Amino acid sequence: MTELVVNALKKRRTIYALGENVKLTPEKISELIKEAIKYSPTAFNSQTVRAVILFGEKSKRVWDIVEQCLEKEVPNAEAFKKTKKKIETFRAGFGTILFFTDTAIVKNLEEKFPLYAENFYDWSEQGIGGAQQAVWVALAQENLGASLQHYNPLIDESIAKEFSIPKSWRLRAQMPFGSIESKAIEKKFILDEERVRIIK
């Protein structure tokens, strides 16, 4: 039995200490991300996943927006100082991927298949989760670190305005990525017996 896939999954970790020491070009990275999303499965082959890939100052602008939005929400200056420090690690990366769900497709499927209507949004969430993992693993295979962040819906309006996002695209997550400047901490797992049941 080949362990290539499992080993690739093990290599994917949450990396907060990101840098710009990346050998791949933005073009190569973009192609990798596009292919990973393209070949990720979605229910009814609905292809509801959308992404915006940002580099350089455009990537940093995402984290400027996050910081500006959070400053209005964080209760005090001391708490904001910690928040700002965390955001700086994302800003220091090589790029950011914004993941969206195209809700127009979801709505169309709900109307077209009323028997399954209440499931299509859940299925679109499964689809975007699969695409996020595929992209994350693909980046890890190229020795690029990444993490998955969720500052939506707080930043939705500002992000949409800044990057001319279509109205039907709903922001679901942000993935900063870059060179790995510090390894991930050791990961703890629950027992396999708690996670999986095997019935023969």
C-alpha positions in Angstrom: 0.0 0.0 0.0 1.4 3.4 -1.0 1.7 6.0 1.8 2.3 8.9 -0.5 -1.1 10.5 0.2 -1.0 10.0 3.9 2.5 11.4 4.1 1.5 14.4 2.1 -1.4 15.0 4.6 1.0 14.7 7.5 3.2 17.4 6.1 0.4 19.9 6.0 0.5 21.9 9.3 -0.7 25.3 10.5 2.3 27.6 10.1 2.0 31.1 11.7 5.6 32.2 11.3 5.6 33.1 7.6 8.1 34.9 5.4 8.8 35.9 1.8 11.8 33.6 1.2 10.0 31.7 -1.6 11.6 30.2 -4.6 8.5 29.5 -6.7 7.2 32.4 -8.8 3.7 33.8 -8.2 2.8 32.3 -11.6 3.8 28.8 -10.5 2.1 29.1 -7.1 -1.1 30.4 -8.8 -1.1 27.4 -11.2 -0.7 25.0 -8.3 -3.6 26.6 -6.4 -5.8 26.6 -9.5 -5.2 23.0 -10.2 -5.8 21.9 -6.6 -9.2 23.7 -6.6 -10.2 22.5 -10.1 -9.7 18.8 -9.1 -11.4 19.0 -5.7 -14.8 17.4 -5.7 -18.1 19.2 -5.2 -21.6 17.8 -4.9 -23.4 17.4 -8.2 -20.1 18.7 -9.7 -21.5 22.1 -8.8 -18.0 23.7 -8.7 -19.1 26.4 -6.2 -15.6 27.2 -4.9 -14.1 30.5 -5.9 -10.7 32.0 -5.0 -8.7 35.2 -5.2 -4.9 34.8 -5.0 -3.1 37.9 -3.9 0.6 38.7 -3.8 2.8 41.5 -2.5 1.1 44.7 -1.5 -2.3 43.3 -2.5 -1.8 40.4 0.0 -0.7 42.8 2.7 -3.8 44.9 2.1 -6.0 42.0 3.2 -4.4 42.1 6.6 -4.6 45.9 6.8 -8.3 45.5 6.3 -8.5 42.7 9.0 -6.5 44.9 11.4 -8.7 48.0 10.8 -11.9 46.0 11.2 -10.7 44.3 14.4 -9.5 47.5 16.0 -13.2 48.6 16.1 -14.2 45.4 17.8 -11.4 44.4 20.2 -12.4 45.6 23.8 -9.2 47.4 24.8 -5.7 48.5 23.7 -3.9 45.6 25.4 -6.1 43.0 23.7 -5.6 44.8 20.4 -1.8 44.7 20.8 -1.9 40.9 20.9 -4.3 40.8 17.9 -2.1 43.1 15.9 0.9 40.9 16.6 -0.9 37.9 15.3 -2.0 39.7 12.2 1.5 40.8 11.5 2.6 37.2 11.1 0.0 36.8 8.3 1.0 40.1 6.7 4.7 38.9 6.6 3.8 36.0 4.2 4.3 35.8 0.5 0.7 35.8 -0.4 -2.9 35.2 0.6 -5.7 33.2 -0.8 -9.3 34.3 -0.3 -11.8 31.4 -0.5 -15.4 32.1 -1.5 -18.6 30.2 -2.2 -20.6 31.2 -5.3 -24.0 31.4 -3.7 -25.7 32.0 -7.1 -24.9 28.4 -8.0 -26.1 27.2 -4.7 -29.4 29.1 -5.2 -29.8 27.7 -8.7 -29.4 24.1 -7.4 -31.9 24.7 -4.6 -34.4 25.8 -7.2 -33.6 23.0 -9.7 -33.6 20.2 -7.2 -36.2 21.1 -4.5 -36.0 17.7 -2.9 -32.4 18.4 -1.8 -32.7 22.1 -1.5 -31.9 22.3 2.2 -28.7 20.4 1.7 -27.0 22.4 -1.1 -25.4 25.0 1.2 -24.0 22.3 3.5 -22.6 20.5 0.5 -21.0 23.7 -0.8 -19.3 24.0 2.6 -18.0 20.4 2.2 -16.7 21.4 -1.3 -14.8 24.4 -0.1 -13.4 22.5 2.8 -12.0 19.9 0.4 -10.6 22.6 -1.8 -8.9 24.3 1.1 -7.3 21.1 2.3 -6.1 20.2 -1.3 -4.5 23.7 -1.7 -3.0 23.5 1.8 -1.4 20.0 1.1 -0.2 21.2 -2.4 1.5 24.2 -0.8 3.1 22.0 1.9 4.5 19.7 -0.8 6.3 22.7 -2.1 7.6 23.5 1.4 5.4 26.5 1.7 3.7 27.2 5.1 0.1 28.3 5.4 -2.8 28.6 7.9 -6.5 28.9 7.5 -8.1 32.0 9.0 -11.7 33.1 9.4 -12.2 36.8 9.9 -15.4 36.7 7.9 -18.1 38.1 8.0 -16.4 41.0 9.8 -14.3 41.9 6.8 -16.7 40.8 4.0 -17.9 44.2 2.9 -14.4 45.8 2.9 -12.8 42.9 1.1 -15.6 42.9 -1.5 -15.1 46.7 -2.1 -11.3 46.5 -2.2 -11.0 43.7 -4.7 -14.2 44.1 -6.7 -15.7 40.8 -5.6 -18.9 39.7 -7.3 -22.0 40.0 -5.1 -22.8 36.3 -5.2 -19.4 35.3 -3.8 -19.5 34.7 -0.1 -16.2 34.9 1.7 -15.5 31.8 3.8 -11.8 31.9 4.7 -8.4 33.5 4.3 -5.2 31.5 3.8 -1.9 33.4 4.2 1.1 31.5 2.9 4.8 31.9 2.6 8.2 30.5 3.6 8.3 28.5 6.8 10.2 30.7 9.3 9.4 28.5 12.3 8.1 25.0 12.5 4.7 24.1 13.8 4.2 23.0 17.4 3.7 19.3 18.1 0.2 18.2 17.3 -1.8 16.2 19.8 -4.4 13.6 18.7 -7.4 11.9 20.3 -7.3 8.1 20.3 -8.1 6.5 16.9 -10.8 4.4 18.7 -12.6 7.7 19.6 -12.4 9.0 16.0 -13.2 5.9 13.9 -15.4 2.9 14.4 -14.6 -0.3 12.3 -17.5 -2.6 11.8 -17.0 -6.0 10.2 
